[in-house]
Amino acid sequence: MTVERLTARLTGRVQGVGLRWWVRTTAEELGLTGWVTNADDERSVELVAEGPTEALDRLESLLHHGPPGARIETVDARRLPASGEFERFGIVRG
């Protein structure tokens, strides 16, 4: 099983619509670790997730839709080697 890190920045109507909570729940269901936070620009959300490639593929696919109320305009995602530094998936207050 290959383990990777996904970093992503989502833009659009992504703050104030429950996106961070949705990302956390989805990541936990997929067995991923990492974090999600609102970016300072008030138009984007950033996240880092680590886990099996297949689970990251699923998360990345779901990020293009988000929860009801969100309007995802762009998903800028990159893959890197996993660091193994996270124990769970959390929301970072931003």
DSSP file (Angstrom, degrees, kcal/mol; ACC not computed):
  #  RESIDUE AA STRUCTURE BP1 BP2  ACC     N-H-->O    O-->H-N    N-H-->O    O-->H-N    TCO  KAPPA ALPHA  PHI   PSI    X-CA   Y-CA   Z-CA
    1    1 A M              0   0    0      0, 0.0     2,-0.4     0, 0.0     0, 0.0   0.000 360.0 360.0 360.0 125.8    0.0    0.0    0.0
    2    2 A T        -     0   0    0      0, 0.0    51,-2.1     0, 0.0     2,-0.4  -0.723 360.0-157.4 -87.4 133.5    1.4    3.4   -1.0
    3    3 A V  E     +A   52   0A   0     -2,-0.4    79,-0.8    49,-0.2     2,-0.2  -0.943  19.9 168.0-113.5 132.6    1.0    6.2    1.4
    4    4 A E  E     -AB  51  81A   0     47,-2.7    47,-2.0    -2,-0.4     2,-0.4  -0.773  32.3-117.2-133.4 175.4    1.1    9.8    0.2
    5    5 A R  E     -AB  50  80A   0     75,-2.8    75,-2.4    -2,-0.2     2,-0.5  -0.981  20.6-160.7-118.0 132.5    0.4   13.4    1.2
    6    6 A L  E     -AB  49  79A   0     43,-3.4    43,-2.7    -2,-0.4     2,-0.4  -0.963   6.0-172.6-109.6 125.3   -2.3   15.5   -0.6
    7    7 A T  E     +AB  48  78A   0     71,-2.5    71,-2.6    -2,-0.5     2,-0.3  -0.967  14.8 172.7-113.5 137.6   -2.1   19.3   -0.2
    8    8 A A  E     -AB  47  77A   0     39,-2.3    39,-2.4    -2,-0.4     2,-0.4  -0.997  26.8-159.4-147.3 148.9   -4.9   21.3   -1.6
    9    9 A R  E     -AB  46  76A   0     67,-1.5    67,-2.6    -2,-0.3     2,-0.4  -0.994  16.4-162.9-127.0 122.1   -6.3   24.8   -1.8
   10   10 A L  E     -AB  45  75A   0     35,-3.0    35,-2.1    -2,-0.4     2,-0.3  -0.885   6.9-169.7-107.2 134.9  -10.0   25.2   -2.6
   11   11 A T  E     +AB  44  74A   0     63,-2.1    62,-3.1    -2,-0.4    63,-1.2  -0.859  41.7  58.0-122.2 160.2  -11.4   28.5   -3.8
   12   12 A G  E    S- B   0  72A   0     31,-1.5     2,-1.5    -2,-0.3     3,-0.3  -0.947 109.6 -13.4 127.4-147.8  -15.0   29.7   -4.3
   13   13 A R  E    S+ B   0  71A   0     58,-2.0    58,-1.8    -2,-0.3    30,-0.1  -0.706  90.1 128.8 -88.4  87.1  -17.8   29.9   -1.7
   14   14 A V        +     0   0    0     -2,-1.5     2,-0.4    56,-0.2     5,-0.4   0.482  43.5  77.1-123.6  -9.2  -15.9   27.7    0.7
   15   15 A Q  S    S+     0   0    0     -3,-0.3    30,-0.0    27,-0.2    -1,-0.0  -0.880  98.4  16.9-108.1 140.2  -16.0   29.6    4.0
   16   16 A G  S    S+     0   0    0     -2,-0.4    -1,-0.2    -3,-0.0    -2,-0.0   0.641 102.1  91.9  80.1  14.4  -19.1   29.7    6.3
   17   17 A V  S    S-     0   0    0     -3,-0.3    53,-0.2    50,-0.0    -2,-0.1   0.235 105.0 -99.4-123.5  11.1  -20.7   26.8    4.5
   18   18 A G  S  > S+     0   0    0     51,-0.1     4,-2.2    -4,-0.1     5,-0.2   0.642  78.2 136.4  82.3  15.0  -19.5   23.9    6.7
   19   19 A L  H  >  +     0   0    0     -5,-0.4     4,-3.0     1,-0.2     5,-0.2   0.914  68.5  51.4 -64.6 -43.5  -16.7   22.9    4.3
   20   20 A R  H  > S+     0   0    0     -6,-0.3     4,-2.5     1,-0.2    -1,-0.2   0.927 112.7  46.0 -61.0 -43.5  -14.0   22.4    7.0
   21   21 A W  H  > S+     0   0    0      2,-0.2     4,-2.5     1,-0.2    -1,-0.2   0.902 113.5  49.9 -64.4 -40.6  -16.4   20.1    9.0
   22   22 A W  H  X S+     0   0    0     -4,-2.2     4,-2.6     2,-0.2    -2,-0.2   0.914 110.7  49.3 -64.2 -44.0  -17.3   18.2    5.9
   23   23 A V  H  X S+     0   0    0     -4,-3.0     4,-3.0     2,-0.2     5,-0.2   0.932 111.9  49.1 -61.3 -45.3  -13.6   17.7    4.9
   24   24 A R  H  X S+     0   0    0     -4,-2.5     4,-2.7    -5,-0.2    -2,-0.2   0.946 113.3  45.6 -60.4 -48.6  -12.8   16.5    8.4
   25   25 A T  H  X S+     0   0    0     -4,-2.5     4,-2.4     1,-0.2    -1,-0.2   0.920 115.4  47.2 -60.5 -45.0  -15.7   14.0    8.5
   26   26 A T  H  X S+     0   0    0     -4,-2.6     4,-1.6     2,-0.2    -2,-0.2   0.923 112.8  48.6 -63.8 -45.1  -14.9   12.8    5.0
   27   27 A A  H  <>S+     0   0    0     -4,-3.0     5,-2.9    -5,-0.2     4,-0.4   0.905 111.5  49.9 -62.4 -42.5  -11.2   12.4    5.7
   28   28 A E  H ><5S+     0   0    0     -4,-2.7     3,-1.3    -5,-0.2    -1,-0.2   0.912 108.7  52.3 -63.0 -42.1  -11.9   10.5    8.9
   29   29 A E  H 3<5S+     0   0    0     -4,-2.4    -1,-0.2     1,-0.3    -2,-0.2   0.824 110.5  49.1 -62.2 -30.9  -14.3    8.2    7.1
   30   30 A L  T 3<5S-     0   0    0     -4,-1.6    -1,-0.3    -5,-0.2    -2,-0.2   0.451 117.7-113.9 -87.8  -1.6  -11.5    7.5    4.5
   31   31 A G  T < 5 +     0   0    0     -3,-1.3    -3,-0.2    -4,-0.4     2,-0.2   0.776  66.2 146.8  76.5  26.7   -9.0    6.8    7.3
   32   32 A L      < -     0   0    0     -5,-2.9     2,-0.3    -6,-0.1    -1,-0.2  -0.566  35.2-151.1 -95.2 158.5   -6.9    9.9    6.5
   33   33 A T  E     +C   50   0A   0     17,-2.2    17,-3.0    -2,-0.2     2,-0.3  -0.856  46.8  74.3-120.5 161.3   -4.9   12.1    8.9
   34   34 A G  E     -Cd  49  89A   0     54,-2.4    56,-2.1    -2,-0.3     2,-0.3  -0.994  66.0 -82.1 141.4-145.8   -4.0   15.8    8.5
   35   35 A W  E     -Cd  48  90A   0     13,-2.3    13,-2.5    -2,-0.3     2,-0.3  -0.981  16.8-151.7-157.4 163.0   -5.8   19.1    8.9
   36   36 A V  E     +Cd  47  91A   0     54,-1.5    56,-2.9    -2,-0.3     2,-0.3  -0.990  21.2 170.3-139.2 144.5   -8.0   21.7    7.2
   37   37 A T  E     -Cd  46  92A   0      9,-2.7     9,-2.7    -2,-0.3     2,-0.3  -0.990  37.4-104.1-151.0 155.4   -8.2   25.4    7.8
   38   38 A N  E     -C   45   0A   0     54,-0.5     7,-0.2    -2,-0.3     2,-0.1  -0.656  42.0-127.5 -74.9 137.2   -9.7   28.6    6.4
   39   39 A A    >   -     0   0    0      5,-2.7     3,-1.3    -2,-0.3     5,-0.2  -0.463  19.5-112.0 -81.5 160.8   -7.1   30.7    4.5
   40   40 A D  T 3  S+     0   0    0      1,-0.2    -1,-0.1    -2,-0.1     5,-0.0   0.700 108.9  71.8 -66.0 -20.9   -6.6   34.3    5.4
   41   41 A D  T 3  S-     0   0    0      1,-0.1    -1,-0.2     3,-0.1    -3,-0.0   0.534  96.8-132.8 -77.9  -4.5   -8.0   35.6    2.1
   42   42 A E  S <  S+     0   0    0     -3,-1.3   -27,-0.2     2,-0.2   -28,-0.1   0.559  92.7  76.8  65.3   9.1  -11.6   34.6    3.1
   43   43 A R  S    S+     0   0    0    -29,-0.1   -31,-1.5   -30,-0.1     2,-0.3   0.303  89.5  49.9-126.5   5.3  -12.1   32.9   -0.3
   44   44 A S  E     -A   11   0A   0     -5,-0.2    -5,-2.7   -33,-0.2     2,-0.4  -0.971  55.9-149.7-147.0 160.9  -10.2   29.7    0.2
   45   45 A V  E     -AC  10  38A   0    -35,-2.1   -35,-3.0    -2,-0.3     2,-0.3  -0.980  16.7-155.4-127.4 139.5   -9.7   26.7    2.4
   46   46 A E  E     +AC   9  37A   0     -9,-2.7    -9,-2.7    -2,-0.4     2,-0.3  -0.892  14.3 176.7-117.3 148.1   -6.4   24.8    2.7
   47   47 A L  E     -AC   8  36A   0    -39,-2.4   -39,-2.3    -2,-0.3     2,-0.4  -0.993  21.1-159.7-148.2 155.5   -5.8   21.2    3.7
   48   48 A V  E     +AC   7  35A   0    -13,-2.5   -13,-2.3    -2,-0.3     2,-0.4  -0.996  20.0 177.8-131.0 127.5   -3.2   18.5    4.1
   49   49 A A  E     -AC   6  34A   0    -43,-2.7   -43,-3.4    -2,-0.4     2,-0.4  -0.993   8.2-167.3-133.6 140.5   -4.2   14.9    4.1
   50   50 A E  E     +AC   5  33A   0    -17,-3.0   -17,-2.2    -2,-0.4   -45,-0.2  -0.968  35.3  85.6-126.9 144.0   -2.1   11.8    4.4
   51   51 A G  E    S-A    4   0A   0    -47,-2.0   -47,-2.7    -2,-0.4   -19,-0.1  -0.976  74.6 -13.6 161.4-167.5   -3.0    8.1    3.8
   52   52 A P  E  >  -A    3   0A   0      0, 0.0     4,-2.2     0, 0.0     3,-0.4  -0.277  60.5-120.6 -60.8 143.7   -3.3    5.4    1.2
   53   53 A T  H  > S+     0   0    0    -51,-2.1     4,-2.5     1,-0.2     5,-0.2   0.874 111.9  54.6 -53.0 -42.9   -3.3    6.7   -2.4
   54   54 A E  H  > S+     0   0    0    -52,-0.2     4,-1.8     1,-0.2    -1,-0.2   0.888 108.8  47.7 -63.3 -39.5   -6.7    5.2   -3.1
   55   55 A A  H  > S+     0   0    0     -3,-0.4     4,-2.4     2,-0.2    -1,-0.2   0.885 112.0  49.9 -68.6 -38.3   -8.3    7.1   -0.2
   56   56 A L  H  X S+     0   0    0     -4,-2.2     4,-2.9     2,-0.2    -2,-0.2   0.880 107.6  54.5 -66.9 -37.4   -6.6   10.4   -1.3
   57   57 A D  H  X S+     0   0    0     -4,-2.5     4,-2.0    -5,-0.2    -2,-0.2   0.919 110.1  47.2 -59.4 -43.3   -7.9    9.8   -4.8
   58   58 A R  H  X S+     0   0    0     -4,-1.8     4,-2.3     2,-0.2    -2,-0.2   0.927 112.7  48.0 -65.7 -45.6  -11.4    9.6   -3.4
   59   59 A L  H  X S+     0   0    0     -4,-2.4     4,-2.2     1,-0.2    -2,-0.2   0.940 110.8  51.3 -59.9 -47.0  -11.0   12.7   -1.2
   60   60 A E  H  X S+     0   0    0     -4,-2.9     4,-0.6     1,-0.2    -1,-0.2   0.896 110.4  49.6 -59.7 -40.2   -9.6   14.7   -4.1
   61   61 A S  H >< S+     0   0    0     -4,-2.0     3,-1.0    -5,-0.2    -1,-0.2   0.924 111.6  48.2 -62.9 -44.4  -12.5   13.7   -6.3
   62   62 A L  H >X S+     0   0    0     -4,-2.3     4,-2.4     1,-0.2     3,-1.9   0.801  98.4  69.8 -67.5 -29.5  -15.0   14.7   -3.6
   63   63 A L  H 3< S+     0   0    0     -4,-2.2    -1,-0.2     1,-0.3    -2,-0.2   0.770  87.5  66.0 -60.6 -25.5  -13.3   18.0   -3.0
   64   64 A H  T << S+     0   0    0     -3,-1.0    -1,-0.3    -4,-0.6     8,-0.2   0.665 114.4  29.3 -71.3 -15.2  -14.6   19.2   -6.4
   65   65 A H  T <4 S-     0   0    0     -3,-1.9     7,-0.3    -4,-0.2    -2,-0.2   0.774  87.3-179.9-111.1 -45.0  -18.2   19.0   -5.2
   66   66 A G     <  -     0   0    0     -4,-2.4     3,-0.1     5,-0.1    -2,-0.1  -0.085  42.7 -41.3  68.6-173.6  -18.0   19.7   -1.4
   67   67 A P  S >  S-     0   0    0      0, 0.0     3,-1.8     0, 0.0   -48,-0.1  -0.318  78.0 -73.2 -81.4 167.7  -21.0   19.8    0.9
   68   68 A P  T 3  S+     0   0    0      0, 0.0     3,-0.1     0, 0.0    -2,-0.0  -0.373 122.6  31.8 -56.8 138.6  -24.4   21.4    0.1
   69   69 A G  T 3  S+     0   0    0      1,-0.4     2,-0.2    -3,-0.1   -51,-0.1   0.064  96.2 105.7  98.6 -24.3  -24.0   25.2    0.2
   70   70 A A    <   -     0   0    0     -3,-1.8     2,-0.4   -53,-0.2    -1,-0.4  -0.587  52.8-160.0 -85.5 151.8  -20.4   25.3   -1.0
   71   71 A R  E     -B   13   0A   0    -58,-1.8   -58,-2.0    -2,-0.2     2,-0.6  -0.862  10.0-158.9-130.8  98.3  -19.5   26.3   -4.5
   72   72 A I  E     +B   12   0A   0     -2,-0.4   -60,-0.2    -7,-0.3     3,-0.1  -0.674  18.0 171.4 -82.0 117.8  -16.1   25.0   -5.4
   73   73 A E  E     +     0   0A   0    -62,-3.1     2,-0.3    -2,-0.6   -61,-0.2   0.856  66.2   8.5 -93.0 -43.5  -14.5   27.0   -8.2
   74   74 A T  E     -B   11   0A   0    -63,-1.2   -63,-2.1     2,-0.0     2,-0.5  -0.993  51.1-162.5-140.5 148.3  -11.0   25.6   -8.2
   75   75 A V  E     -B   10   0A   0     -2,-0.3     2,-0.9   -65,-0.2   -65,-0.2  -0.948   9.1-169.1-127.0 108.3   -9.1   22.8   -6.5
   76   76 A D  E     +B    9   0A   0    -67,-2.6   -67,-1.5    -2,-0.5     2,-0.4  -0.853  21.9 174.4 -98.5 101.2   -5.3   23.2   -6.6
   77   77 A A  E     -B    8   0A   0     -2,-0.9     2,-0.3   -69,-0.2   -69,-0.2  -0.856  14.4-179.5-117.5 145.1   -4.0   19.8   -5.5
   78   78 A R  E     -B    7   0A   0    -71,-2.6   -71,-2.5    -2,-0.4     2,-0.4  -0.975  17.6-139.0-137.6 151.3   -0.5   18.4   -5.3
   79   79 A R  E     +B    6   0A   0     -2,-0.3   -73,-0.2   -73,-0.2     3,-0.0  -0.922  26.4 163.9-113.4 139.9    0.9   15.0   -4.1
   80   80 A L  E     -B    5   0A   0    -75,-2.4   -75,-2.8    -2,-0.4     2,-0.1  -0.868  47.7 -74.9-138.7 169.5    4.0   14.6   -2.1
   81   81 A P  E     -B    4   0A   0      0, 0.0   -77,-0.2     0, 0.0     2,-0.1  -0.466  58.3-105.3 -65.6 144.8    5.6   11.8    0.0
   82   82 A A        -     0   0    0    -79,-0.8   -77,-0.1     1,-0.1   -79,-0.1  -0.421  22.4-159.2 -70.9 146.8    3.8   11.3    3.3
   83   83 A S        -     0   0    0     -2,-0.1    -1,-0.1   -79,-0.1   -78,-0.0   0.695  22.6-139.4 -96.7 -24.8    5.6   12.6    6.5
   84   84 A G        +     0   0    0    -51,-0.1    -2,-0.1     1,-0.1   -79,-0.0   0.651  62.9 127.7  73.9  15.3    3.7   10.5    9.0
   85   85 A E        +     0   0    0    -52,-0.1     2,-0.3     2,-0.0   -51,-0.1   0.599  48.0  81.0 -82.5 -10.8    3.5   13.4   11.4
   86   86 A F        -     0   0    0      1,-0.1     3,-0.1   -53,-0.1   -53,-0.1  -0.742  47.5-174.2-103.1 144.5   -0.3   13.4   12.0
   87   87 A E  S    S-     0   0    0     -2,-0.3     2,-0.3     1,-0.2    -1,-0.1   0.664  75.4  -3.5-102.2 -23.9   -2.2   11.1   14.4
   88   88 A R  S    S-     0   0    0    -54,-0.1   -54,-2.4     2,-0.0     2,-0.5  -0.855  79.2 -91.0-151.7-177.5   -5.7   12.2   13.3
   89   89 A F  E     +d   34   0A   0    -56,-0.3     2,-0.3    -2,-0.3   -54,-0.2  -0.943  51.2 171.9-108.9 124.4   -7.5   14.6   11.1
   90   90 A G  E     -d   35   0A   0    -56,-2.1   -54,-1.5    -2,-0.5     2,-0.5  -0.822  35.8-114.7-131.0 167.9   -8.4   18.0   12.6
   91   91 A I  E     -d   36   0A   0     -2,-0.3     2,-0.5   -56,-0.2   -54,-0.2  -0.902  26.2-152.4-100.9 125.1   -9.7   21.4   12.0
   92   92 A V  E     -d   37   0A   0    -56,-2.9   -54,-0.5    -2,-0.5     2,-0.3  -0.865  23.7-119.3 -96.8 127.0   -7.2   24.2   12.5
   93   93 A R              0   0    0     -2,-0.5   -56,-0.1     1,-0.2    -1,-0.0  -0.497 360.0 360.0 -68.1 125.9   -8.8   27.5   13.4
   94   94 A G              0   0    0     -2,-0.3    -1,-0.2   -55,-0.1   -57,-0.1   0.380 360.0 360.0-130.8 360.0   -8.0   30.1   10.8
